[in-house]
């Protein structure tokens, strides 16, 4: 009904519109509003319904039952979908910008390429949902369950995922610049080659997470649990790893240039070929650390408390005042990047 066209309405005061009405069609706006009202009235009984390509902008679908509904390319911009049942629904390419999906049930939904910009998706269930290439820029996903979801290549820059459950989700090649993942549970997640520049991951659970070649420059990983995480080849330039737990983590080939590892636990971690130039190593625990070479610590430093449990034959790095004299060029770079 919404796709029906009608002749352009002529305006006798504007002669050109009279001519255009003979050859041009216009959108049947009454049909758009009528279908929208019908959907709102029957929102409790929309299981398996086909609403592909429909215009439901601003629709009141609070608590609607859209179980396995087809909303392919539907326009739901600004719609109220709080607590709606969208389990297994097809929303590929749907426009959901500034919609309210908080507490919505979207388990197993197909949301590939959907537009969620600035949406409220807090406390929603997105378990096992398909979000490949979805646009979640600045979306509010706080405390949502995104476990086992497929977010490959999704755009989550500036998104708020604080306290969210993202366990074993696939976020490979996802764009998470300046995203808030503080306190989130990302254990076992795939973040290979993900872009996490300046992301806040403080206190996050990142156990067994795959961060191979992830871009974590200037990221906040303070107090994060990174036990047995794969950080091989990761870019951790100026990353903040204060009191991070890196027990048995793989940091081989990682770039930790100017990173702050104050009081971090690197027990049993693999540091083969890791770049630690200019890194702050105050009170770092190096118990049973693997593949640590003597020259790797030569250009790092500590402020007050030297690192502990260094492997035999490995000397502690210089203290800050001495380091400044030994490596003035590194000190200049440190100041520039503050």
C-alpha positions in Angstrom: 0.0 0.0 0.0 2.8 2.4 0.9 4.4 1.9 -2.4 1.3 2.9 -4.4 1.7 6.1 -6.3 -0.9 8.7 -7.2 -0.9 11.7 -9.6 0.8 14.8 -8.3 -1.7 17.2 -6.8 -2.0 20.3 -9.0 -2.1 23.8 -7.6 -4.1 26.2 -9.9 -2.1 29.1 -8.5 1.0 27.4 -9.8 0.5 26.5 -13.5 3.7 24.4 -13.6 2.2 21.9 -11.1 -0.9 21.5 -13.3 1.4 20.4 -16.2 3.4 18.2 -13.9 0.3 16.4 -12.6 -0.3 15.0 -16.1 3.1 13.2 -16.2 4.4 12.8 -12.6 3.3 10.7 -9.7 3.7 11.4 -6.0 3.9 9.3 -2.8 0.5 8.4 -1.5 1.0 9.8 2.0 -2.4 8.8 3.2 -1.5 5.2 2.5 1.8 5.6 4.4 0.0 6.9 7.5 -2.8 4.3 7.2 -0.5 1.3 7.2 1.6 2.8 10.0 -1.6 3.1 12.1 -2.7 -0.4 11.2 0.7 -1.8 12.3 0.5 0.1 15.6 -3.0 -1.2 16.3 -2.0 -4.8 15.6 1.4 -4.6 17.2 0.7 -7.6 19.5 0.0 -9.9 16.6 2.8 -9.3 14.1 4.5 -12.7 14.2 6.0 -13.7 10.8 4.5 -10.6 9.1 6.1 -9.2 6.0 6.8 -5.5 6.5 9.7 -5.2 4.1 10.4 -1.7 2.8 7.6 -0.2 4.8 7.8 3.3 6.3 7.3 3.1 10.0 9.2 6.2 11.1 8.3 7.2 14.6 5.9 4.3 15.0 4.8 3.3 18.5 5.8 -0.4 18.6 6.5 -0.5 22.3 6.3 -4.2 23.4 5.3 -5.3 19.9 5.5 -8.9 18.9 7.6 -9.0 15.7 8.9 -12.5 16.2 10.5 -13.7 12.9 9.0 -10.7 11.1 10.4 -9.5 7.8 11.5 -5.9 8.2 14.0 -5.9 5.4 15.0 -2.3 4.5 12.2 -1.0 6.6 12.4 2.6 7.8 12.0 2.6 11.6 13.8 5.8 12.2 12.8 7.2 15.7 10.5 4.3 16.3 9.6 3.2 19.9 10.5 -0.5 20.1 11.2 -0.7 23.8 10.7 -4.3 25.0 9.7 -5.5 21.5 10.1 -9.1 20.6 12.2 -9.1 17.5 13.6 -12.6 18.0 14.7 -14.1 14.7 13.5 -11.0 12.8 15.0 -10.0 9.5 16.1 -6.4 9.6 18.8 -6.4 7.0 19.5 -2.8 5.9 16.8 -1.5 8.1 16.9 2.2 9.1 16.7 2.3 12.9 18.5 5.6 13.6 17.6 7.2 17.0 15.1 4.4 17.6 14.5 3.1 21.2 15.3 -0.6 21.3 16.1 -0.8 25.0 15.1 -4.1 26.6 14.2 -5.5 23.2 14.5 -9.2 22.5 16.6 -9.6 19.3 18.2 -13.0 19.9 19.2 -14.5 16.5 17.9 -11.5 14.5 19.5 -10.7 11.2 20.6 -7.1 11.4 23.3 -7.1 8.8 24.0 -3.5 7.5 21.3 -2.0 9.7 21.6 1.6 10.8 21.5 1.9 14.6 23.2 5.3 14.9 22.4 7.1 18.2 20.0 4.3 19.2 19.2 3.3 22.7 19.8 -0.5 22.9 20.5 -0.7 26.6 19.7 -4.0 28.3 18.6 -5.5 25.0 19.2 -9.2 24.1 21.3 -9.5 21.0 22.6 -13.0 21.6 23.8 -14.7 18.4 22.4 -11.8 16.3 24.0 -11.1 12.9 25.3 -7.5 12.9 27.9 -7.8 10.1 28.6 -4.3 8.8 26.0 -2.7 11.0 26.3 1.0 11.8 26.2 1.4 15.6 28.0 4.8 15.8 27.3 6.4 19.2 24.6 3.9 20.0 23.8 3.3 23.7 24.3 -0.4 24.2 25.0 -0.3 27.9 24.4 -3.6 29.8 23.1 -5.3 26.7 23.8 -9.0 26.0 25.7 -9.2 22.7 27.2 -12.6 23.4 28.1 -14.8 20.4 26.9 -12.0 18.0 28.5 -11.5 14.6 29.8 -8.0 14.5 32.5 -8.4 11.8 33.3 -5.0 10.2 30.6 -3.2 12.3 31.1 0.5 13.0 30.9 1.1 16.8 32.9 4.3 17.1 31.8 6.3 20.1 29.3 3.6 21.1 28.6 3.0 24.8 28.9 -0.7 25.7 29.7 -0.2 29.3 29.0 -3.3 31.3 27.7 -5.1 28.2 28.1 -8.9 27.7 30.1 -9.4 24.5 31.4 -12.9 25.3 32.7 -15.0 22.4 31.3 -12.4 19.9 33.1 -11.8 16.6 34.3 -8.2 16.4 37.1 -8.9 13.9 37.9 -5.8 11.8 35.3 -3.8 13.7 35.7 -0.1 14.2 35.6 0.8 17.9 37.4 4.2 18.0 36.6 5.9 21.3 34.1 3.3 22.2 33.3 2.8 25.9 33.8 -0.8 26.8 34.6 -0.2 30.5 33.5 -3.1 32.7 32.3 -5.1 29.7 32.7 -8.8 29.5 34.5 -9.6 26.3 36.0 -12.9 27.3 36.7 -15.2 24.4 35.7 -12.5 21.9 37.4 -12.2 18.5 38.9 -8.7 18.1 41.5 -9.5 15.5 42.6 -6.4 13.6 39.9 -4.4 15.4 40.4 -0.6 15.5 40.2 0.4 19.2 42.0 3.7 19.1 41.4 5.6 22.4 38.8 3.0 23.5 37.9 2.8 27.2 38.4 -0.8 28.2 39.1 -0.2 31.9 38.1 -3.0 34.1 36.9 -5.1 31.1 37.0 -8.9 31.2 39.3 -9.8 28.2 40.3 -13.2 29.2 41.3 -15.4 26.3 40.3 -12.6 23.9 41.9 -12.6 20.5 43.4 -9.1 19.9 45.9 -10.1 17.2 47.2 -7.0 15.4 44.4 -4.9 17.0 44.9 -1.2 17.1 44.9 -0.2 20.8 46.8 3.0 20.6 46.0 5.3 23.5 43.4 2.8 24.8 42.6 2.7 28.5 43.1 -0.9 29.7 43.7 -0.1 33.3 42.7 -3.0 35.6 41.6 -5.0 32.6 41.7 -8.8 32.9 43.8 -9.9 29.9 44.8 -13.3 31.2 45.8 -15.7 28.3 44.8 -13.0 25.8 46.3 -13.0 22.4 48.0 -9.6 21.9 50.6 -10.7 19.4 51.4 -7.9 17.0 49.0 -5.5 18.7 49.6 -1.8 18.6 49.6 -0.5 22.2 51.4 2.8 21.7 50.8 5.0 24.7 48.2 2.5 26.0 47.3 2.8 29.7 47.7 -0.7 31.3 47.8 0.4 34.9 47.4 -2.8 37.1 46.3 -4.8 34.1 46.4 -8.6 34.5 48.4 -10.0 31.6 49.1 -13.5 33.1 50.2 -15.8 30.3 49.2 -13.3 27.7 50.8 -13.5 24.3 52.5 -10.1 23.6 55.0 -11.4 21.0 55.7 -8.6 18.5 53.5 -6.2 20.3 54.2 -2.5 20.1 54.2 -1.1 23.6 56.1 2.1 22.8 55.5 4.7 25.6 52.8 2.4 27.1 52.2 2.7 30.9 52.4 -0.7 32.5 52.6 0.5 36.1 51.9 -2.5 38.5 50.8 -4.7 35.6 51.2 -8.5 36.1 53.2 -10.0 33.2 53.7 -13.4 34.9 54.2 -16.1 32.3 53.6 -13.6 29.4 55.4 -14.1 26.1 57.3 -10.9 25.2 59.2 -12.2 22.2 60.2 -9.2 20.1 57.8 -6.8 22.0 58.8 -3.2 21.7 59.0 -1.7 25.2 60.9 1.5 24.4 59.8 4.3 26.7 57.4 2.1 28.5 56.7 2.8 32.2 57.5 -0.4 34.2 56.9 0.7 37.8 56.3 -2.4 39.9 55.6 -4.6 37.0 55.7 -8.3 37.8 57.9 -10.3 35.4 57.6 -13.7 37.1 58.4 -16.5 34.7 58.0 -14.2 31.7 59.0 -15.9 28.4 61.4 -14.7 25.7 62.4 -11.5 27.4 65.7 -10.2 26.1 68.1 -7.9 28.0 68.0 -5.1 25.4 64.1 -5.0 25.5 64.2 -3.2 28.8 67.2 -1.0 28.1 65.1 2.0 26.8 62.1 1.6 29.2 62.1 3.1 32.7 60.5 3.1 36.1 59.6 6.1 38.3 59.8 4.9 42.0 59.5 1.1 42.1 61.6 -1.1 39.9 60.0 -4.1 38.2 60.1 -7.4 40.2 60.9 -11.0 39.4 63.0 -10.3 36.4 64.4 -13.4 34.7 68.0 -14.3 35.5 70.5 -12.1 33.5 67.9 -9.3 32.8 68.8 -6.0 34.4 66.1 -3.6 35.6 65.5 -0.6 33.4 66.9 2.9 34.4 65.0 5.2 36.7 63.2 8.0 35.0 65.8 10.8 35.8 68.6 8.7 34.4 66.4 7.6 31.4 65.8 11.3 30.5 69.6 11.8 30.2 70.3 8.6 28.4 67.5 9.0 25.8 66.6 12.7 25.3 65.0 11.9 21.9 62.6 9.4 23.5 61.8 12.0 26.2 60.9 14.6 23.5 58.5 12.1 21.8 56.9 11.3 25.2 56.2 15.0 25.7 54.9 15.5 22.2 52.4 12.6 22.5 51.1 13.6 26.0 
